[in-house]
Amino acid sequence: METKPKHFFYVLECADDSLYAGYTNNLEKRIATHNAGKGAKYTKPRTPVKCVYYETYETKQEAMRAEYAFKQLDRRAKLQYIGGQHEISKK
């Protein structure tokens, strides 16, 4: 049986309490890469980061559409989107 690759839209909380949204097909590896300071220019000076939300999609396009839509929201709407499921500073 062949397993389909998973595609993730994810949200990180950075050390400065900012939020970072991204796409990956390997969530654990991507978070480790961010925390190693090699993930993205934005997160590099804001480590450590922790994953506070993610969604799984069947295609890369769907996951990237979700990421784009999330990035269009203001901070309050982003916090609402992730459902207040996590203790994130509300600066």
ChimeraX commands (.cxc) that place a marker at each C-alpha (Angstrom):
marker #1 position 0.00,0.00,0.00 radius 0.5
marker #1 position 1.37,3.36,-1.04 radius 0.5
marker #1 position 1.17,6.26,1.40 radius 0.5
marker #1 position 0.40,9.68,-0.05 radius 0.5
marker #1 position 2.74,12.43,1.05 radius 0.5
marker #1 position 1.18,14.88,3.46 radius 0.5
marker #1 position 1.34,18.60,3.00 radius 0.5
marker #1 position 1.19,20.92,5.97 radius 0.5
marker #1 position 0.27,24.53,6.57 radius 0.5
marker #1 position 1.75,25.38,9.96 radius 0.5
marker #1 position 1.98,28.27,12.39 radius 0.5
marker #1 position 4.94,28.85,14.68 radius 0.5
marker #1 position 5.16,31.06,17.73 radius 0.5
marker #1 position 8.58,32.69,17.79 radius 0.5
marker #1 position 10.58,33.63,20.88 radius 0.5
marker #1 position 9.47,37.27,20.46 radius 0.5
marker #1 position 5.79,36.15,20.50 radius 0.5
marker #1 position 5.35,36.84,16.80 radius 0.5
marker #1 position 3.67,34.30,14.54 radius 0.5
marker #1 position 5.18,32.71,11.45 radius 0.5
marker #1 position 3.19,30.70,8.92 radius 0.5
marker #1 position 4.67,28.30,6.43 radius 0.5
marker #1 position 4.31,25.22,4.24 radius 0.5
marker #1 position 6.16,21.92,4.43 radius 0.5
marker #1 position 5.80,18.25,3.59 radius 0.5
marker #1 position 7.75,17.18,6.71 radius 0.5
marker #1 position 6.58,19.09,9.76 radius 0.5
marker #1 position 8.95,17.70,12.39 radius 0.5
marker #1 position 12.01,18.21,10.21 radius 0.5
marker #1 position 10.93,21.74,9.25 radius 0.5
marker #1 position 10.46,22.83,12.88 radius 0.5
marker #1 position 13.89,21.41,13.74 radius 0.5
marker #1 position 15.35,23.33,10.80 radius 0.5
marker #1 position 13.76,26.56,12.04 radius 0.5
marker #1 position 15.12,25.98,15.55 radius 0.5
marker #1 position 18.58,25.33,14.11 radius 0.5
marker #1 position 18.47,28.85,12.67 radius 0.5
marker #1 position 18.29,27.60,9.10 radius 0.5
marker #1 position 14.54,27.61,8.42 radius 0.5
marker #1 position 13.71,31.09,7.22 radius 0.5
marker #1 position 15.18,34.56,7.33 radius 0.5
marker #1 position 12.28,35.68,9.54 radius 0.5
marker #1 position 12.65,32.95,12.18 radius 0.5
marker #1 position 16.45,32.83,12.28 radius 0.5
marker #1 position 16.82,35.64,14.89 radius 0.5
marker #1 position 13.59,34.63,16.67 radius 0.5
marker #1 position 14.43,31.13,17.90 radius 0.5
marker #1 position 13.39,29.05,19.63 radius 0.5
marker #1 position 10.10,28.56,17.83 radius 0.5
marker #1 position 7.29,26.18,18.66 radius 0.5
marker #1 position 4.55,24.85,16.45 radius 0.5
marker #1 position 1.21,26.07,17.77 radius 0.5
marker #1 position -1.04,24.98,14.91 radius 0.5
marker #1 position -1.04,22.92,11.73 radius 0.5
marker #1 position -3.41,21.57,9.11 radius 0.5
marker #1 position -2.83,18.61,6.79 radius 0.5
marker #1 position -3.74,18.66,3.10 radius 0.5
marker #1 position -3.60,16.18,0.25 radius 0.5
marker #1 position -1.90,18.60,-2.13 radius 0.5
marker #1 position 0.79,21.25,-1.90 radius 0.5
marker #1 position -1.50,23.75,-3.62 radius 0.5
marker #1 position -4.20,23.39,-0.97 radius 0.5
marker #1 position -1.71,23.83,1.86 radius 0.5
marker #1 position -0.15,26.87,0.24 radius 0.5
marker #1 position -3.59,28.43,-0.33 radius 0.5
marker #1 position -4.31,28.03,3.39 radius 0.5
marker #1 position -0.93,29.60,4.25 radius 0.5
marker #1 position -1.60,32.56,1.94 radius 0.5
marker #1 position -5.10,33.13,3.36 radius 0.5
marker #1 position -3.74,33.02,6.91 radius 0.5
marker #1 position -1.04,35.56,6.11 radius 0.5
marker #1 position -3.70,38.02,4.94 radius 0.5
marker #1 position -5.26,38.14,8.43 radius 0.5
marker #1 position -4.36,40.59,11.19 radius 0.5
marker #1 position -2.93,39.21,14.44 radius 0.5
marker #1 position -6.27,39.06,16.26 radius 0.5
marker #1 position -7.87,37.14,13.40 radius 0.5
marker #1 position -4.86,34.80,13.25 radius 0.5
marker #1 position -5.24,34.03,16.95 radius 0.5
marker #1 position -8.95,33.39,16.41 radius 0.5
marker #1 position -8.15,31.16,13.43 radius 0.5
marker #1 position -5.90,28.92,15.46 radius 0.5
marker #1 position -8.71,28.74,17.95 radius 0.5
marker #1 position -7.06,29.97,21.10 radius 0.5
marker #1 position -6.01,26.35,21.59 radius 0.5
marker #1 position -2.59,27.49,22.70 radius 0.5
marker #1 position -1.21,29.90,25.24 radius 0.5
marker #1 position 0.12,32.60,22.95 radius 0.5
marker #1 position 0.93,36.10,24.13 radius 0.5
marker #1 position -1.68,38.51,22.84 radius 0.5
marker #1 position 0.63,41.51,22.25 radius 0.5
marker link #1:1,2 radius 0.2
marker link #1:2,3 radius 0.2
marker link #1:3,4 radius 0.2
marker link #1:4,5 radius 0.2
marker link #1:5,6 radius 0.2
marker link #1:6,7 radius 0.2
marker link #1:7,8 radius 0.2
marker link #1:8,9 radius 0.2
marker link #1:9,10 radius 0.2
marker link #1:10,11 radius 0.2
marker link #1:11,12 radius 0.2
marker link #1:12,13 radius 0.2
marker link #1:13,14 radius 0.2
marker link #1:14,15 radius 0.2
marker link #1:15,16 radius 0.2
marker link #1:16,17 radius 0.2
marker link #1:17,18 radius 0.2
marker link #1:18,19 radius 0.2
marker link #1:19,20 radius 0.2
marker link #1:20,21 radius 0.2
marker link #1:21,22 radius 0.2
marker link #1:22,23 radius 0.2
marker link #1:23,24 radius 0.2
marker link #1:24,25 radius 0.2
marker link #1:25,26 radius 0.2
marker link #1:26,27 radius 0.2
marker link #1:27,28 radius 0.2
marker link #1:28,29 radius 0.2
marker link #1:29,30 radius 0.2
marker link #1:30,31 radius 0.2
marker link #1:31,32 radius 0.2
marker link #1:32,33 radius 0.2
marker link #1:33,34 radius 0.2
marker link #1:34,35 radius 0.2
marker link #1:35,36 radius 0.2
marker link #1:36,37 radius 0.2
marker link #1:37,38 radius 0.2
marker link #1:38,39 radius 0.2
marker link #1:39,40 radius 0.2
marker link #1:40,41 radius 0.2
marker link #1:41,42 radius 0.2
marker link #1:42,43 radius 0.2
marker link #1:43,44 radius 0.2
marker link #1:44,45 radius 0.2
marker link #1:45,46 radius 0.2
marker link #1:46,47 radius 0.2
marker link #1:47,48 radius 0.2
marker link #1:48,49 radius 0.2
marker link #1:49,50 radius 0.2
marker link #1:50,51 radius 0.2
marker link #1:51,52 radius 0.2
marker link #1:52,53 radius 0.2
marker link #1:53,54 radius 0.2
marker link #1:54,55 radius 0.2
marker link #1:55,56 radius 0.2
marker link #1:56,57 radius 0.2
marker link #1:57,58 radius 0.2
marker link #1:58,59 radius 0.2
marker link #1:59,60 radius 0.2
marker link #1:60,61 radius 0.2
marker link #1:61,62 radius 0.2
marker link #1:62,63 radius 0.2
marker link #1:63,64 radius 0.2
marker link #1:64,65 radius 0.2
marker link #1:65,66 radius 0.2
marker link #1:66,67 radius 0.2
marker link #1:67,68 radius 0.2
marker link #1:68,69 radius 0.2
marker link #1:69,70 radius 0.2
marker link #1:70,71 radius 0.2
marker link #1:71,72 radius 0.2
marker link #1:72,73 radius 0.2
marker link #1:73,74 radius 0.2
marker link #1:74,75 radius 0.2
marker link #1:75,76 radius 0.2
marker link #1:76,77 radius 0.2
marker link #1:77,78 radius 0.2
marker link #1:78,79 radius 0.2
marker link #1:79,80 radius 0.2
marker link #1:80,81 radius 0.2
marker link #1:81,82 radius 0.2
marker link #1:82,83 radius 0.2
marker link #1:83,84 radius 0.2
marker link #1:84,85 radius 0.2
marker link #1:85,86 radius 0.2
marker link #1:86,87 radius 0.2
marker link #1:87,88 radius 0.2
marker link #1:88,89 radius 0.2
marker link #1:89,90 radius 0.2
marker link #1:90,91 radius 0.2
view
